Amino acid sequence: MARQVLENYLSRSITQAEVIASEGCYNDGSYPNKEDDFRMLKNIGAKFIGRSVYSWGKENFFLMPSFWANAKAAIDAFHAYDSTVVFQAAIFEIVTEKVEDIPIPAWVFEAFDLPVEQRNFDYQAMLNSEGHLVDHWRKGSSVPDITQRETRLFFYYLARRYMEIGIEAIHFGQAQLMAMSHREAGLAAWKELLDKVRLSALTVARRGTVICDSHLPNGGMAWEGRLLFDYVSFPLRLKEVIDEPQKVELEVGYLDGIYQKTVGGITPSGWSCEHSLYLVEFDNFGISRHRDEPNWKDHYAWGYDEITWFSKQPEAYRNEFLRYAHQWVRQTDPNGFLQMPGSRIITGAETNRYRANTQSPDCPTGKSQENTIKEIWKNK
């Protein structure tokens, strides 16, 4: 994929979490009035639909035919309107004991040149041998170690299943976290997995390619000068304006922000860059114990995660901030793009999701950023 093509997609990117998931397959509660989301995506001209389907520790979804079939039907229906739109899935830094219910298809073993076995995935075989991040999320729910071959088998299985239903981009969560402390081994493991995923994409993906990214606080992963991921993604990292309650700003060098620090190299598509392209997004990770109080030593914005903070603001300030953030990122670093917030889980609110839709009877919980996003993209 040429650099300009990838930039075009990133410049029209929006987080629309679980928009192609279906009833019984949601990670965080109900998702009413979803048809209005598809209307909104068409109206604003979205081209890259972020995190459209995923599981967070709910591997039982992958055994449900409806999980795959309904997501495929949603993708196909949207592609009948615009066949160029990319839908992204996510494979996150979590695995639970439920993974042991999933049989391993022969094609997974074959992709890794292993003898075909009649067995299911092995949860214990995905864990760090020294116990690092085992039971990190809760008992029986851990961060998988990418240097363990079983983890790579499972991630390959998911990536191919997603590509088979029309997914053309995959977010691989926190890749560095899953590499544990094994820097060289971690790089080698990610390279092996991503090479196999991309090889599979040649024959499985709808256009013969797949766009891969990860949250990379160090700015990227490279193996002998070759970047492992097509682009980097990262939270916005909002800095509170101390003397203006609820106001925030963006600043190069604040905490672990990614601005002006992505690494360069030869991309998976073969073109060279001094710095990787990247997206910054409104992250969700919960609320703190110091709500509505500033603290420059943590990642919260006035005590809230980024998307929850954003959803709490008055409509006028939400729109103002989107214009500011889009312009600031583009002017500060030409390699960066703001991923617009479309739908994402929030914490401690009347509803479980922030929705950018124009508020209407078809989406009563809409926060009305739809027209602002459309305006920003039209004038970019």
C-alpha positions in Angstrom: 0.0 0.0 0.0 1.5 3.3 -1.1 2.1 5.9 1.6 -0.5 8.3 0.1 -3.1 5.6 0.2 -2.4 4.8 3.8 -2.5 8.5 4.7 -5.8 8.9 3.0 -7.3 6.1 5.1 -5.8 7.4 8.4 -7.1 10.9 7.6 -10.7 9.5 7.5 -10.3 7.2 10.4 -13.0 6.9 13.2 -13.3 4.7 16.2 -16.6 2.8 15.9 -16.2 0.1 18.5 -18.2 -3.1 17.9 -20.3 -1.5 15.2 -20.4 -4.8 13.2 -20.8 -7.0 16.3 -24.3 -8.3 17.0 -26.6 -9.1 19.9 -25.1 -11.6 22.2 -21.6 -10.8 21.1 -21.0 -7.4 22.7 -18.2 -6.9 25.2 -19.7 -4.1 27.2 -23.5 -4.2 27.2 -26.1 -3.3 24.7 -25.7 -1.2 21.5 -29.1 0.3 20.6 -29.9 2.4 17.6 -26.9 1.0 15.7 -28.5 1.6 12.3 -28.0 5.3 12.8 -24.3 4.7 13.2 -24.1 3.3 9.6 -26.1 6.3 8.4 -23.6 8.6 10.2 -20.5 6.8 8.8 -21.9 7.3 5.3 -22.8 10.9 5.9 -19.4 11.9 7.2 -17.5 10.0 4.6 -15.5 7.6 6.9 -13.0 5.4 5.2 -11.4 3.5 8.1 -13.7 2.0 10.7 -11.6 1.4 13.8 -12.2 -1.5 16.2 -15.4 -2.5 14.5 -15.3 -6.0 16.0 -13.3 -7.7 18.8 -13.3 -9.7 22.0 -11.9 -8.6 25.3 -11.5 -11.8 27.2 -14.6 -13.4 25.7 -13.2 -16.2 23.6 -16.5 -18.0 23.6 -17.6 -15.5 20.9 -15.3 -17.2 18.5 -17.3 -20.4 18.8 -20.5 -18.6 17.9 -21.4 -18.8 14.1 -23.4 -15.6 14.6 -20.3 -13.7 15.7 -18.7 -14.2 12.3 -21.7 -14.4 10.1 -23.4 -11.2 11.3 -20.2 -9.2 11.2 -19.6 -10.4 7.6 -23.1 -9.4 6.7 -22.6 -5.9 8.1 -19.3 -5.5 6.2 -20.9 -6.7 3.0 -23.8 -4.4 3.3 -21.6 -1.4 3.8 -19.3 -2.4 1.0 -22.4 -2.4 -1.3 -22.5 1.3 -0.6 -18.7 2.0 -0.6 -16.4 -0.9 -1.5 -13.2 1.1 -0.6 -14.0 1.4 3.2 -11.7 -0.6 5.5 -13.1 -2.3 8.6 -10.6 -2.9 11.4 -10.7 -5.7 14.0 -8.7 -5.9 17.2 -6.7 -8.6 18.9 -5.9 -7.4 22.4 -3.4 -8.2 25.1 -5.7 -10.6 27.0 -6.3 -14.3 27.0 -8.5 -16.4 29.4 -9.0 -20.0 30.2 -12.0 -20.1 27.8 -9.5 -20.2 24.9 -9.2 -23.9 25.7 -12.7 -24.5 24.2 -11.5 -23.6 20.7 -10.3 -26.4 18.4 -7.2 -25.5 16.4 -7.8 -25.9 12.6 -5.3 -27.8 10.5 -4.4 -24.7 8.6 -3.0 -23.0 11.7 -0.5 -25.9 12.2 0.3 -25.9 8.5 1.0 -22.2 8.4 3.7 -22.8 11.1 5.1 -25.9 9.5 3.9 -28.0 12.4 2.4 -31.5 12.4 -1.4 -31.3 12.4 -2.9 -32.3 15.8 -6.4 -32.9 17.0 -6.4 -30.5 20.0 -7.7 -27.2 21.3 -5.7 -24.1 22.2 -3.7 -24.4 25.4 -4.1 -21.4 27.8 -1.1 -22.3 30.0 1.1 -22.5 26.9 0.4 -18.9 26.1 1.6 -17.6 29.5 5.0 -16.2 30.4 7.2 -18.9 31.8 8.4 -16.7 34.7 4.9 -15.7 35.7 5.1 -12.2 34.4 1.6 -10.7 33.9 -0.1 -14.1 34.6 -3.6 -13.4 36.1 -2.9 -9.8 35.4 -6.6 -9.0 34.6 -8.1 -11.5 37.1 -7.5 -15.1 38.0 -7.5 -17.1 34.8 -7.2 -14.0 32.6 -3.6 -13.0 31.6 -1.5 -11.0 29.2 -0.4 -13.5 26.6 3.4 -13.8 25.9 4.0 -13.4 22.2 7.3 -15.3 22.5 5.2 -18.4 23.3 4.4 -20.2 20.1 0.9 -21.0 21.3 0.1 -17.3 21.5 1.2 -16.8 17.9 -0.9 -19.8 16.8 -4.0 -18.2 18.4 -3.4 -14.8 17.1 -2.8 -16.2 13.6 -6.1 -18.1 13.9 -8.0 -14.9 14.8 -6.3 -12.8 12.2 -7.2 -15.2 9.4 -10.8 -15.7 10.6 -11.2 -11.9 10.7 -9.8 -11.6 7.1 -12.2 -14.3 5.9 -15.2 -12.1 6.8 -13.9 -9.0 5.1 -11.7 -7.4 7.8 -8.7 -5.5 6.2 -7.0 -4.0 9.2 -6.0 -5.5 12.6 -5.1 -3.6 15.8 -2.8 -5.8 17.9 -3.3 -4.1 21.2 -0.2 -3.4 23.3 2.5 -5.3 21.4 5.4 -4.3 23.6 3.5 -5.5 26.7 3.0 -8.9 25.1 6.7 -9.1 24.3 7.3 -9.0 28.0 11.0 -8.3 28.8 12.4 -10.3 25.9 13.3 -7.5 23.5 15.0 -9.5 20.7 12.8 -12.6 21.2 9.8 -10.4 21.3 10.7 -8.6 18.0 11.4 -12.0 16.4 8.1 -13.4 17.6 6.1 -10.4 16.3 7.9 -10.6 13.0 7.1 -14.2 12.5 3.4 -13.7 13.3 3.0 -10.6 11.2 4.9 -12.2 8.2 2.5 -15.2 8.3 -0.6 -13.0 8.7 0.5 -10.9 5.7 1.2 -14.0 3.7 -2.2 -15.3 4.5 -3.7 -12.0 3.4 -2.5 -12.5 -0.1 -5.1 -15.2 -0.7 -7.6 -14.6 2.1 -8.1 -10.9 2.5 -10.6 -9.3 0.1 -8.0 -7.1 -1.6 -4.9 -9.2 -0.8 -3.5 -7.1 2.0 -4.0 -6.3 5.7 -3.1 -3.1 7.6 -1.5 -3.9 11.0 -0.9 -1.5 13.9 -0.3 -1.6 17.7 -0.1 0.8 20.7 3.7 1.4 20.8 4.9 3.9 23.4 8.4 3.7 22.1 7.3 4.8 18.7 7.5 1.6 16.7 9.0 -1.8 16.3 11.8 -2.5 13.7 13.7 -5.6 12.8 17.0 -4.9 10.9 15.6 -1.6 9.7 12.2 -2.9 8.7 9.1 -1.7 10.5 6.9 -4.5 11.8 3.7 -2.5 11.8 2.2 -0.4 9.0 1.5 2.5 11.4 1.5 3.2 15.2 -1.5 4.1 17.3 -1.6 5.7 20.7 -3.8 7.6 23.1 -4.0 11.4 22.7 -2.4 12.0 26.2 -4.5 15.0 27.3 -2.8 17.6 29.6 -5.0 19.5 32.0 -5.0 23.3 31.9 -4.7 23.8 35.6 -6.4 27.2 35.9 -9.3 26.3 33.6 -11.3 23.4 35.0 -12.1 20.6 32.5 -10.0 22.2 29.8 -7.1 20.2 28.3 -4.4 20.7 25.7 -1.9 18.7 23.7 1.8 19.1 24.2 4.9 17.5 22.7 6.8 15.6 25.4 3.9 15.4 27.9 4.1 12.0 29.7 4.7 9.2 27.0 2.9 11.0 24.2 3.8 9.8 20.7 4.1 13.2 19.0 7.3 13.6 16.9 8.9 10.4 18.2 7.7 7.5 15.9 10.7 5.5 14.6 11.5 5.2 10.9 12.6 2.5 8.5 11.3 0.4 5.6 7.6 -0.2 6.0 5.9 -3.5 5.4 4.7 -2.1 2.0 8.3 -1.4 1.0 8.6 2.4 1.1 10.9 4.2 3.5 10.1 6.8 6.1 12.1 8.8 8.6 9.1 8.5 11.0 6.2 6.0 11.0 2.7 7.3 10.4 0.5 7.2 13.4 -3.0 7.7 14.8 -3.9 9.2 18.1 -7.2 8.3 19.6 -9.5 9.0 22.6 -8.5 6.1 24.8 -10.7 4.4 27.4 -9.3 2.9 30.6 -11.7 3.9 33.4 -11.8 6.7 35.9 -9.6 7.6 38.8 -10.1 8.3 42.5 -9.5 12.0 41.9 -12.4 12.9 39.6 -12.5 16.5 38.5 -9.1 17.2 39.9 -5.9 17.6 37.7 -2.8 15.5 38.0 0.0 15.7 35.6 1.6 12.5 36.9 -1.1 10.2 35.5 -2.8 9.6 32.2 -6.2 10.8 33.3 -7.9 14.0 32.1 -9.4 15.7 35.1 -9.7 12.2 36.7 -11.3 10.5 33.7 -10.1 8.5 30.8 -9.9 10.4 27.5 -13.2 9.4 25.9 -15.1 9.7 29.2 -13.7 13.2 29.8 -14.7 14.1 26.2 -18.2 12.8 26.6 -18.7 14.9 29.8 -17.9 18.2 28.1 -20.6 20.6 26.8 -21.4 20.1 23.1 -19.8 23.3 22.1 -16.5 22.5 23.7 -16.5 18.9 22.3 -16.8 20.4 18.8 -14.2 23.1 19.6 -11.7 20.5 20.9 -12.1 18.2 17.9 -11.2 21.2 15.6 -8.3 22.1 17.9 -6.9 18.5 18.2 -7.1 17.8 14.5 -5.3 21.0 13.6 -2.7 20.7 16.3 -1.7 17.2 15.4 -1.4 18.0 11.7 0.6 21.1 12.3 2.8 19.6 15.0 3.7 16.4 13.2 2.8 15.7 9.5 3.1 11.9 10.3 0.2 12.1 12.7 -3.6 11.9 12.3 -6.4 12.3 14.8 -8.8 9.3 14.9 -12.2 10.7 15.3 -14.4 9.4 18.2 -17.5 7.7 16.8 -18.5 5.1 19.3 -16.6 4.0 22.3 -17.1 2.7 25.9 -17.3 5.3 28.6 -17.3 4.9 32.4 -19.6 6.3 35.1 -22.2 7.9 32.7 -25.9 7.4 32.0 -25.1 5.3 28.9 -22.3 2.8 28.3 -21.1 4.4 25.0 -20.1 7.8 23.7 -21.8 8.3 20.3 -20.9 11.0 17.9 -24.2 10.8 16.1 -26.4 13.9 15.7 -28.9 13.6 18.5 -32.3 12.5 17.1 -35.1 10.1 17.8 -33.0 7.6 15.8 -30.1 8.1 18.3 -31.3 9.8 21.5 -27.9 9.4 23.2 -26.0 11.0 20.3 -23.5 13.7 21.4 -23.8 15.6 18.1 -20.2 15.7 16.8 -21.3 14.2 13.4 -21.4 17.5 11.5 -18.2 18.8 13.1 -16.3 15.6 12.0 -17.8 16.0 8.5 -16.8 19.6 8.3 -13.2 18.9 9.5 -12.7 16.2 6.9 -14.2 18.2 4.2 -11.9 21.1 4.9 -8.7 19.2 5.6 
